[in-house]
Amino acid sequence: MIGNMLNQRAQEMGLTLSEENIQAFEQYVAELKKWNSKVNLTAITSDSEIVVKHIIDSLIFAAHIKDGESVLDIGSGAGLPAIPLKIVKPLVSVVSVDAVGKKILFQRHVARLLGFNHFEALHARVENMPDAGTRRFDVITSRAFSRLEQFVALAAPLLAASGRLIAMKGPSAIEEMKKTDELISGRGFEISAIHSHKLPLNAGKRNLIVITPCKVA
């Protein structure tokens, strides 16, 4: 059932999934529901909502990532978008960070189950990440931060010189950007692109806000 639903919703969004992808997502959803019955991983529990609000939302982010890039997912919770990204882009190196230990244990379990390579799930706050002083990423993302300036402040020191931040935000993102644009530019960054999309089943509007270092004149 999950497979048919996911395939249909993905096609509606112009996304193509292989049979192997579908099987991996079916396993992920099954494990998410099993673990969620014992530990609180997500408030979204119905199959249709998990498919649309978690997986499809993450896949739209994944479409903006290139093979071979390194990605850091801050505050990843149950592994979103980190795990869906890794399923469809196995050549991407992914580090997933969350401060809640049980969520990281779940991610590590799924990574072993699905045979991920180059996937790390770290139990830490991003400011206390191991090797934070030397490690740099091509892309840093998050669905967890309520404020763009907070995301930029914490992510900027970990970003590669030519890298980009991608904030996954809801419908209020445009209004938020108007209020935080000066704060972001004060840190040497600028909003370089906004990718908006509507989720299937009238599940809401999402915005991917791409933030990059300001160009030197």
MITORKOL-890783 format. One line per field, with one value per residue: residue number from 1; residue in one letter; x, y, z of N, C-alpha, C, O, CB in turn. Coordinates in steps of 0.001 Angstrom, whole numbers. Glycine has a CB too. Layout:
// residues N
resi: (NUM	...) $
resn: (A	...) $
n.xx: (X	...) $
n.yy: (Y	...) $
n.zz: (Z	...) $
ca.xx: (X	...) $
ca.yy: (Y	...) $
ca.zz: (Z	...) $
c.xx: (X	...) $
c.yy: (Y	...) $
c.zz: (Z	...) $
o.xx: (X	...) $
o.yy: (Y	...) $
o.zz: (Z	...) $
cb.xx: (X	...) $
cb.yy: (Y	...) $
cb.zz: (Z	...) $
//
This chain:
// residues 217
resi: (1	2	3	4	5	6	7	8	9	10	11	12	13	14	15	16	17	18	19	20	21	22	23	24	25	26	27	28	29	30	31	32	33	34	35	36	37	38	39	40	41	42	43	44	45	46	47	48	49	50	51	52	53	54	55	56	57	58	59	60	61	62	63	64	65	66	67	68	69	70	71	72	73	74	75	76	77	78	79	80	81	82	83	84	85	86	87	88	89	90	91	92	93	94	95	96	97	98	99	100	101	102	103	104	105	106	107	108	109	110	111	112	113	114	115	116	117	118	119	120	121	122	123	124	125	126	127	128	129	130	131	132	133	134	135	136	137	138	139	140	141	142	143	144	145	146	147	148	149	150	151	152	153	154	155	156	157	158	159	160	161	162	163	164	165	166	167	168	169	170	171	172	173	174	175	176	177	178	179	180	181	182	183	184	185	186	187	188	189	190	191	192	193	194	195	196	197	198	199	200	201	202	203	204	205	206	207	208	209	210	211	212	213	214	215	216	217) $
resn: (M	I	G	N	M	L	N	Q	R	A	Q	E	M	G	L	T	L	S	E	E	N	I	Q	A	F	E	Q	Y	V	A	E	L	K	K	W	N	S	K	V	N	L	T	A	I	T	S	D	S	E	I	V	V	K	H	I	I	D	S	L	I	F	A	A	H	I	K	D	G	E	S	V	L	D	I	G	S	G	A	G	L	P	A	I	P	L	K	I	V	K	P	L	V	S	V	V	S	V	D	A	V	G	K	K	I	L	F	Q	R	H	V	A	R	L	L	G	F	N	H	F	E	A	L	H	A	R	V	E	N	M	P	D	A	G	T	R	R	F	D	V	I	T	S	R	A	F	S	R	L	E	Q	F	V	A	L	A	A	P	L	L	A	A	S	G	R	L	I	A	M	K	G	P	S	A	I	E	E	M	K	K	T	D	E	L	I	S	G	R	G	F	E	I	S	A	I	H	S	H	K	L	P	L	N	A	G	K	R	N	L	I	V	I	T	P	C	K	V	A) $
n.xx: (829	1866	3885	2490	1057	3138	4488	2512	2096	4654	4926	2981	4317	6268	8430	10619	10789	12699	12092	13637	14065	11419	10986	12880	11839	9417	10365	11554	9310	7840	9564	9684	7055	6897	8908	7934	5739	6727	8692	8794	8979	7832	5005	3379	1569	-115	-244	-605	6	2665	3880	3392	3975	6414	8126	7756	8120	10803	11982	11698	13496	15787	16022	17449	20049	23319	24945	27693	28059	28502	26415	24942	22554	20750	19338	17728	15786	13664	15241	14906	15410	17366	17459	15542	16870	19324	18430	17546	19706	22359	25069	25637	27205	26217	25655	23940	22492	21314	19995	18616	18869	17431	16320	18524	19502	17459	17838	20388	19795	18060	19862	21681	19940	19201	21608	23325	26072	28611	27092	26370	25055	24781	24777	24376	24605	24640	26558	28387	29477	31542	34797	34052	35556	37103	35709	33840	30956	29203	26500	24153	21355	18059	15025	14261	14678	13212	13777	15375	17770	18948	19491	21352	23432	24354	24978	26754	29608	30293	30123	31272	33466	32350	29813	26277	23413	20329	17268	14428	11232	7944	4725	4924	7352	8148	7332	8836	11417	11542	11774	14168	16203	18195	19570	20637	22269	24046	25661	27145	25843	23399	20064	19673	17978	14592	12597	9465	6769	3774	2454	1091	-2430	-3487	-1799	-357	1891	5321	8586	11793	14547	17325	20472	23391	26941	27638	28414	31570	32149) $
n.yy: (-1215	1289	1554	1848	4188	6002	5967	7006	9608	10646	10693	12578	14830	15008	13349	10544	7239	4322	756	-342	1915	2319	-10	401	2693	1663	-80	1804	3337	1345	716	3198	3529	1322	1872	4290	3654	3062	4920	8474	9632	11037	13165	12706	10147	8636	6657	8065	10719	10447	9683	11960	14370	13855	12094	12812	15585	15603	14461	16397	18269	16666	16638	18875	18361	17365	14438	13146	15319	16631	16507	18079	17536	19286	18902	16612	14824	12161	11436	13118	15526	13568	10650	9898	11368	9977	7491	7913	9183	7698	8247	10549	12003	11883	13530	13370	15147	15253	16286	14559	11471	9003	9362	9455	6867	5449	6323	5264	2570	2264	2969	821	-1274	-656	-675	1560	3475	5842	7438	9162	9285	11483	11961	14843	18385	20809	22787	21541	19491	16669	17262	19750	22017	21663	20344	20588	21290	20752	21286	22440	21700	22058	21215	22032	24514	27446	30031	31819	33291	32112	29558	30174	31309	29104	27216	28373	28337	25753	25436	24806	26796	27339	26512	25964	26934	25371	26060	24447	25358	26459	27850	30473	31492	33514	35933	35821	36069	38736	39982	39081	39500	41534	40724	38320	39161	40650	38733	38023	36647	35828	35572	33534	32085	30904	28158	27129	24941	22956	20550	17249	16282	18542	19267	21411	24266	24463	25829	26016	27589	28999	29845	31686	32526	36014	37609	38881	42192) $
n.zz: (0	873	-1022	-3526	-2989	-2510	-4958	-6662	-5566	-5866	-8655	-9247	-8414	-10247	-9837	-10092	-9032	-8348	-8273	-6294	-4690	-3789	-2259	-238	984	1907	3886	5575	6428	7728	9862	11104	12037	13756	15698	16569	18038	20458	21187	20990	17926	15808	15253	13192	11933	10234	7228	4777	5462	6341	3949	2296	3816	4995	3363	552	778	1599	-652	-2598	-1721	-2081	-4825	-5401	-4847	-5759	-7092	-5279	-3636	-285	2534	5309	7736	9973	13150	12632	13473	12969	10890	8663	6242	5761	5534	3404	1373	1195	352	-2294	-3431	-3385	-3746	-2461	317	3628	6689	9646	12242	15544	18694	20291	21665	21189	18709	17049	17464	16207	13547	13022	13179	10948	8927	9058	8424	5799	4564	4185	2958	3811	5563	8412	11646	14164	17631	18936	19584	16998	17302	18864	17450	16611	15289	14367	14021	11756	9749	6719	4697	1588	1293	3630	5544	7055	8701	11083	12339	13651	13043	10473	10762	12973	12041	9994	11541	13069	11111	9269	10013	9328	6660	3348	1280	-1240	-817	38	1924	2678	3662	4875	4735	5843	4762	5698	5095	3253	4369	6681	5645	4862	7288	8284	6471	6609	8901	8049	5910	7349	8400	6279	4266	1698	403	-2235	-3854	-4132	-3852	-4419	-3582	-3784	-1672	-2321	-1982	-817	1285	2090	1628	726	1109	-234	809	-473	604	298	516	437	-2636	-3476	-4343) $
ca.xx: (0	2758	4588	1590	760	4342	4738	1517	2371	5920	4648	2244	5287	7281	9579	10653	11405	12920	11494	14525	13720	10117	11169	13601	10910	8468	11054	11723	8022	7497	10390	9274	5803	7191	9636	7128	4786	7427	9374	8190	9818	7092	3572	2698	1540	-876	565	-688	740	4096	4307	3344	4606	7787	8956	7695	8759	12249	12430	11805	14822	16816	16155	18374	21364	24057	25751	29050	28103	28384	25251	24711	21158	20762	18050	17106	14664	13578	16054	14261	15367	18602	17279	15036	17934	20301	17801	17470	21004	23344	26423	25775	27673	25250	25815	22678	22762	20167	20339	17817	19548	16588	16116	19766	19519	16559	18487	21469	19129	17601	21053	22177	18933	19196	22963	23886	27484	28832	25984	26652	24032	25519	24017	25082	24147	25500	27691	29334	29774	32942	35530	33367	36537	37777	34835	33035	29952	28738	25118	23645	19907	17321	13589	14004	14839	12081	14248	16435	19048	19535	20021	22561	24467	24916	25449	27790	30991	30501	29858	32397	33543	31423	28620	24998	22464	18964	16304	13135	10308	6528	4134	5223	8759	8370	7206	9982	12613	11520	12168	15503	17149	19343	20332	21395	23325	25033	26565	27859	25082	22255	19106	19957	16887	13466	11878	8184	5974	2606	2419	-172	-3548	-3684	-1074	325	2928	6671	9575	13216	15237	18753	21251	24790	27796	27525	29465	32443	32060) $
ca.yy: (0	2441	1664	2407	5565	6805	6076	7912	10978	11074	11008	13846	15907	14924	12606	9151	6357	2952	-267	-437	3062	2062	-1031	1024	3576	812	-522	2967	3670	270	877	4443	3267	379	2588	5402	3121	2927	6188	9552	10089	11989	13287	12302	8691	7941	6359	9122	11900	10133	9724	13306	15424	13505	11566	13665	16843	15374	14167	17658	18766	15813	16996	20012	17915	16679	13279	13465	16400	16272	17196	18043	17771	19720	18678	15738	14079	10763	11261	13842	14772	12815	9267	9885	11829	8899	6408	8218	9682	6943	8770	11736	11749	12528	13540	13746	15529	15576	16294	13550	10204	7931	9613	9046	5405	5013	6558	4289	1283	2284	2973	-561	-2082	-346	-829	2841	3831	7292	8035	9252	9871	11938	12456	16059	19671	21117	23598	20664	18349	16253	17815	20951	23047	21401	19712	21508	20588	21451	21711	22258	21888	21799	21496	22175	25856	28352	31334	31712	33825	31128	28514	30690	31493	27821	26444	29067	27897	24401	25441	24958	28145	27452	25766	26659	26521	25228	25982	23893	26190	26391	28933	31814	31766	34771	37006	35725	36558	40199	40421	38607	39713	42329	39916	37339	39868	41065	37601	37771	35729	36383	34610	33511	31449	30356	27141	26881	23840	22540	19117	16604	16129	19830	19140	22648	24819	24406	26674	25762	28877	28778	30955	31523	33654	37205	37754	40040	43091) $
ca.zz: (0	940	-2297	-4537	-2608	-2703	-6395	-7229	-5125	-6473	-10056	-9251	-8202	-11295	-9325	-10520	-8051	-8798	-7414	-5131	-3842	-3177	-1220	876	1687	2623	5096	6447	7031	8664	11062	11746	12766	14830	16748	17076	19005	21744	21480	20211	16826	14984	15537	11963	12053	9193	6048	3764	5930	6318	2548	1723	4620	5321	2276	-647	1148	1590	-2013	-3340	-1329	-2689	-6239	-5511	-4424	-6825	-6709	-4857	-2654	1128	3085	6744	8111	11374	13814	11631	14031	12542	9685	7563	4973	5564	5075	2028	476	1010	-407	-3734	-3895	-2599	-3913	-1615	1674	4517	8138	10260	13628	16388	20115	20989	21443	20649	17277	16391	17488	15140	12256	12855	12906	9555	8074	9003	7743	4366	4034	3767	3067	3905	6292	9840	12496	15335	18778	19362	19066	15864	17738	19558	16582	16485	14136	13866	13674	10476	8764	5926	3884	382	1535	4987	5529	8288	8796	12517	12890	13497	12560	9479	11229	13875	11158	9349	12548	13471	9966	8503	10254	8821	5222	2429	711	-2383	-449	155	2943	2166	4765	4481	5507	5519	3973	6223	4836	2529	5352	7584	4960	4883	8621	8643	5377	7073	9852	7270	5181	8348	8612	5039	3420	992	-143	-3670	-4600	-3374	-4621	-3745	-4113	-3011	-1449	-2746	-1035	-126	2556	2433	767	1256	444	-28	736	-710	1168	-90	908	-427	-3626	-3264	-5502) $
c.xx: (863	3434	3737	1295	1948	4633	3788	1817	3666	5701	3888	3183	6401	8540	9481	11406	11570	12208	12321	14267	12429	10248	11869	12675	9858	9084	11196	10415	7617	8277	10010	8019	6044	7876	8761	6076	5399	8138	8820	9160	9142	5628	2741	2737	757	4	566	86	2242	4629	4421	4194	6054	8591	8941	8367	10279	12778	12548	13113	15918	17055	17132	19794	22023	24811	27159	29153	28026	27296	25203	23257	21121	19376	17174	15966	14690	14325	15487	14861	16517	18384	16645	16077	18896	19719	17850	18779	22118	24770	26664	26224	26809	25675	24535	22914	21460	20588	19589	18355	18700	16340	17357	19894	18617	17217	19603	20902	18691	18797	21654	21226	19002	20596	23584	25413	27599	27608	26334	25467	24689	24580	24777	24266	25125	26721	28751	29685	31247	33564	34876	34361	37158	36853	33985	32131	29550	27343	24780	22165	19314	15840	13250	13974	13621	12512	15434	17773	19746	20178	21333	23712	25143	25541	26653	29213	31321	30359	31145	32321	32562	30095	27367	24191	21091	18040	14974	12077	8873	6039	4475	6645	9005	8304	8392	11242	12686	12052	13626	16568	18390	20207	21194	22549	24415	26025	27307	27165	23929	21338	19230	18866	15815	12731	10610	7460	4798	2620	1093	-1196	-3802	-3001	-233	1384	4269	7583	10971	13934	16737	19515	22724	25619	27645	28696	30280	32438	33435) $
c.yy: (1265	2660	2302	3876	6479	7019	7069	9356	11513	11472	12320	15043	15892	14197	11149	8321	4965	1987	-447	704	2800	1059	-447	1937	2775	314	631	3301	2612	410	2145	4222	2326	1090	3665	4932	2993	4220	7253	10081	11161	12007	12869	10785	7954	7739	7508	10362	11661	10231	11161	14299	15131	13122	12463	15011	16714	15129	15427	18357	17978	16156	18150	19655	17108	15478	13726	14593	15834	17141	17000	18400	18059	19537	17749	14883	12610	10514	11938	15232	13796	11424	9190	10357	10691	7745	6694	8747	8985	7467	10062	11304	12551	12398	14115	13988	15830	15449	15244	12161	9134	8124	9213	7521	4830	5182	5555	2907	1209	2239	1573	-1443	-1895	-387	455	2855	5350	8006	7986	9892	10193	12451	13653	17279	20102	21929	22783	19426	17965	16814	19066	22031	22877	20879	20745	20727	21448	22030	21455	22588	21669	22059	21939	23612	26733	29684	31157	32189	32870	29991	28963	30803	30170	27058	27063	28570	26516	24306	25600	26324	28359	26770	26611	26077	26401	25029	25474	24540	26017	27624	30336	32271	33126	35954	37003	36304	38077	40735	40085	38888	40480	41537	38895	38018	40356	39970	37219	36799	36458	35258	34642	32850	30980	29382	26778	25706	23550	21031	18533	16571	17391	19850	20363	23056	24759	25318	26187	27088	28619	30031	30698	32700	34807	37243	39020	40887	43317) $
c.zz: (0	-406	-3378	-4265	-2880	-4177	-7040	-6853	-5730	-7932	-10185	-9117	-9247	-10859	-9758	-9491	-8647	-7853	-6145	-4152	-3075	-2030	1	1674	2462	3932	6092	7167	8052	9969	11828	12589	13952	16006	17376	18080	20391	22160	20542	19159	15989	15399	14333	11886	10968	7957	5054	4187	5954	4894	2042	2512	5001	4079	1046	-382	1094	181	-2861	-2987	-2043	-4153	-6460	-5081	-5536	-6261	-6341	-3854	-1235	1755	4596	7006	9612	11989	13023	12166	13659	11231	8458	7415	4754	4971	3687	1004	169	201	-1905	-4307	-3110	-2710	-3133	-221	2645	5977	8724	11747	14359	17846	20914	20647	20795	19150	16483	16381	16395	13774	11998	12538	11445	8603	7950	8197	6227	3745	3531	3908	3112	4473	7775	10554	13838	16410	19348	18967	17993	16289	18470	18745	16640	15202	13556	13443	12312	9381	8043	4975	2687	580	3001	4967	6909	8073	10220	13017	12627	12901	11613	10009	12195	13077	10529	10353	12916	12300	9272	8769	9682	7304	4422	1746	-432	-2094	-362	1315	2289	3358	4228	5358	5013	4783	4453	5895	4191	3498	6313	6942	4980	6217	8942	7595	5830	8042	9117	6534	6115	8673	7335	4107	2745	530	-1661	-4500	-3624	-4287	-3851	-4390	-3194	-2885	-1947	-1615	-221	1241	2889	1434	1479	440	790	-242	645	-289	865	419	-82	-1392	-3351	-4527	-6114) $
o.xx: (622	3548	4201	1284	1795	4985	4200	1799	3760	6237	4118	2901	7358	9606	8390	12530	10694	11776	11780	14251	12353	9683	11507	12724	9456	8414	10985	10411	7106	7718	10015	7943	5465	7476	8844	5581	4685	8178	8422	10048	9798	5082	1527	3813	949	887	1620	750	3017	5699	5425	5037	6825	9609	10001	9103	10964	13891	13403	13758	16872	18162	17589	20648	21382	25256	27746	30218	27553	27254	25399	22777	21424	18371	16009	15243	15633	14084	15570	14827	16640	19053	17169	16159	19244	20440	18164	18959	22754	25602	27770	25687	26682	26009	24099	23471	20611	21426	19882	18305	19192	16171	17248	20346	18968	17156	19747	21461	18926	18751	22086	21662	18876	20752	24308	25963	26784	27154	26567	24945	25103	23699	25704	23365	26313	27796	29870	30141	32110	32920	35108	34044	37690	37190	33466	32488	29552	27039	25082	21759	19976	15449	12086	13315	13077	11694	16381	18802	20975	21270	22313	24843	26365	26521	27492	29969	32492	30462	32003	31252	32003	29332	27381	24283	20726	18030	14451	12025	8627	6846	4333	7087	9964	9133	8886	12042	13772	12688	14243	17732	19511	21432	22332	23672	25576	27117	28015	27808	23534	21783	18928	18823	16088	12296	10673	7535	4822	2779	84	-868	-4270	-3540	521	1731	4349	7371	11294	13925	17341	19238	23242	25068	27538	29832	29734	32683	33560) $
o.yy: (2192	3790	3201	4702	7581	8122	7881	10237	12694	12482	13087	16127	16660	14398	10580	8657	4482	2371	-675	498	3028	1262	-753	1951	3175	285	460	3523	2944	243	2157	4682	2510	929	3918	5726	2834	4564	6947	10877	12088	10996	12698	10195	6751	8550	7887	10989	12560	10794	11534	14990	16045	13744	12838	15516	17609	15540	15509	18960	18565	15984	18374	20534	16275	15489	14578	14811	14718	18353	15892	19440	17185	19964	18052	14271	11895	9520	11411	16028	13240	11055	8465	9814	10466	7093	5805	8765	9608	7165	10602	10353	13767	11310	15205	13134	16567	14617	15045	11728	8413	7151	8694	6947	3848	4280	5054	2167	202	1550	1177	-2260	-2856	-161	435	2309	6059	9023	6913	10916	9290	13269	13492	17209	19791	21782	23251	18425	18839	16834	19410	22868	23836	20966	21671	19646	22677	23122	20391	23624	21162	22988	22193	23903	26754	30392	30432	31570	32814	29527	28219	30429	30117	26337	26338	28395	26154	23221	26414	26926	29447	26480	27809	24891	27222	23968	26003	24307	25503	28374	31295	33319	33814	36862	38060	36954	38645	41788	40740	38548	40115	41653	38635	37513	40465	40248	36213	36189	37549	34134	35653	33029	30698	29755	26195	25509	23852	20317	19237	16802	17327	20372	20353	22306	24977	25539	25971	27640	28085	31132	29617	33758	34592	36947	40078	40393	44045) $
o.zz: (-773	-880	-4078	-5178	-3407	-4595	-7868	-7713	-6065	-8387	-11121	-9627	-9155	-11442	-9790	-9118	-9364	-6766	-5063	-2938	-1868	-955	1136	2904	3555	4965	7293	8378	9122	11052	13059	13728	15023	17159	18578	18881	21381	23341	19419	19463	15514	15839	14446	11786	10796	7676	4543	3362	5628	4661	1434	1940	5294	3775	546	-1230	599	-147	-3742	-3844	-2553	-4663	-7581	-4961	-6176	-5113	-7008	-3275	-1016	1540	5096	6555	10425	11421	12765	11380	13998	10546	7349	8353	3663	4006	2842	-98	-990	-554	-2695	-5524	-2260	-1855	-3145	347	2501	6446	8351	12437	13859	18193	22093	19496	19927	18415	15372	15390	15741	12938	10883	11729	10777	7585	6867	7386	5468	2545	2535	4864	2522	3949	8331	10115	14564	16144	20142	18132	18072	15709	18679	19298	16710	14154	12397	12598	11753	8200	8667	4508	2747	99	3543	4441	7814	7366	10530	14015	11523	12314	11920	9742	12242	13404	10530	10042	13059	12482	8738	7814	9566	6732	4763	1650	-574	-3016	-648	1632	1449	3983	3247	6566	3922	4232	3695	6366	4540	3438	6707	7614	5101	6272	9781	7804	5474	8020	9506	6532	5720	9170	7303	3253	3155	297	-2295	-5717	-2458	-5376	-2769	-5603	-2001	-3876	-1992	-451	916	2217	3862	521	2688	-752	1958	-1343	1575	-764	1145	722	-1289	-1018	-3038	-5628	-7098) $
cb.xx: (-937	3813	5042	283	370	5533	4604	114	2448	6980	3855	1215	5890	7641	9662	11307	10564	14437	11374	15996	13580	9121	11975	14813	10225	8037	12439	12208	6940	7774	11881	9024	4743	8079	10919	6450	4271	8443	10935	7744	10195	7223	3223	3358	974	-2162	61	-2146	263	4359	3327	1906	3809	7807	8487	6225	8312	12598	11477	10595	15009	16422	14799	17869	21267	25039	25796	29856	26951	29752	23946	25670	20243	21215	17329	18140	13374	12119	16220	12742	15345	19322	16422	13799	18696	20787	16345	16376	21100	23324	26700	24432	29185	23854	27080	21594	23700	18951	20067	16307	20051	15248	15778	20984	19077	15240	19041	22344	17903	16741	22102	22352	17535	18582	22956	23271	28310	29177	24628	27947	22796	26513	23811	26506	24033	24716	27207	28765	29379	33049	35648	32422	37610	38882	33939	33937	28702	28740	24116	24415	19256	17856	12749	15031	16076	11400	14642	16070	18836	18465	19000	22281	23873	23843	24341	27724	31258	29530	28880	32406	34944	32049	28840	24199	22438	18846	16125	13108	10720	5725	2664	5021	9324	7324	5890	10221	12642	10090	11260	15455	16470	18866	19387	20473	22744	24341	25789	29204	24553	22712	17635	21250	17413	12502	12774	7294	6838	1286	2624	97	-3276	-5183	-187	943	2592	7200	9401	13765	14898	19033	21009	24918	29277	27478	28868	33900	31434) $
cb.yy: (6	2251	308	1613	5635	6145	4712	7527	11036	9947	9877	13864	15799	16296	12712	9017	6299	2630	-1608	-427	4339	1541	-2219	1820	4521	-382	-1096	4183	3808	-1104	917	5536	2660	-768	3215	6126	1771	1787	6054	10688	8926	11638	14726	12951	8335	8739	5100	9488	12301	8720	8938	13797	15644	12368	10176	13882	17281	14191	13192	18584	18671	14350	17364	21175	17083	17651	12236	13804	17402	16451	16684	19010	16536	21200	19987	14845	14685	10354	9815	13943	15727	12687	8500	10759	13019	8387	6210	9229	11239	5514	9009	12535	12119	11922	14370	12651	16751	14648	17648	13669	9696	7876	11102	9679	4887	5800	7975	4229	1088	3544	3944	-1133	-1726	1023	-1817	3980	3240	7871	7295	10060	8903	13022	11330	16129	20750	21873	24712	20244	18662	14711	16765	21509	23071	20416	18674	22480	20233	20500	20957	23153	20943	22665	20245	21430	26510	28578	32244	32495	35173	30573	28157	32061	32138	26975	26284	30525	27886	23458	26560	23817	28418	26845	25095	26558	27528	24032	27368	22325	27667	26201	28781	31837	30695	34942	36866	34265	36059	40717	39793	37148	40461	43625	39206	36614	41044	41502	36400	37264	34544	37237	34932	32804	30255	31495	25868	28141	22581	23026	18801	15168	14969	20120	17923	22521	26268	22956	28157	24637	29776	28431	31102	31398	33214	38514	37791	39599	44440) $
cb.zz: (1222	2046	-2753	-4583	-1133	-2030	-7067	-6757	-3599	-6377	-10708	-8119	-6811	-11759	-7782	-11913	-6756	-8871	-8169	-5576	-4691	-4231	-1769	358	694	1742	4745	5635	5948	8029	10683	10692	11815	14306	16183	15920	18542	21666	21322	21134	15949	13488	15942	10694	13360	8823	5372	3497	7318	6895	1671	1665	5868	6320	1894	-1089	2549	2482	-2677	-3035	206	-2568	-6808	-4673	-3136	-7520	-7851	-6033	-2898	1880	2428	7496	7742	11489	14037	11045	13577	12388	9400	7795	3841	6870	6067	1932	1097	2365	46	-3987	-3732	-3020	-5376	-1541	1829	4318	8582	10033	13683	16074	20697	20609	22716	21402	17027	17097	18867	15194	12195	14124	13841	9281	8629	10428	8253	4141	2936	4588	1879	2527	5995	10098	12670	14950	19871	18737	20200	14803	18629	20896	15144	16499	13050	14937	14684	10687	9434	5138	4737	-822	590	6022	4525	9439	8396	13273	12313	14837	13746	8249	11900	14838	10059	8707	13792	14116	8980	8798	11727	9477	4866	1374	225	-3644	845	-1166	4139	1149	5456	4613	5424	6771	3964	7731	3962	1392	6132	7988	3522	4635	9655	8902	4243	7742	10836	6266	4410	9609	9134	5344	4245	-207	317	-3913	-5453	-2854	-4875	-3784	-4292	-3670	42	-3239	-92	43	2518	3770	362	1250	846	-1002	1973	-2213	2722	-1624	993	420	-5044	-2894	-5098) $
//
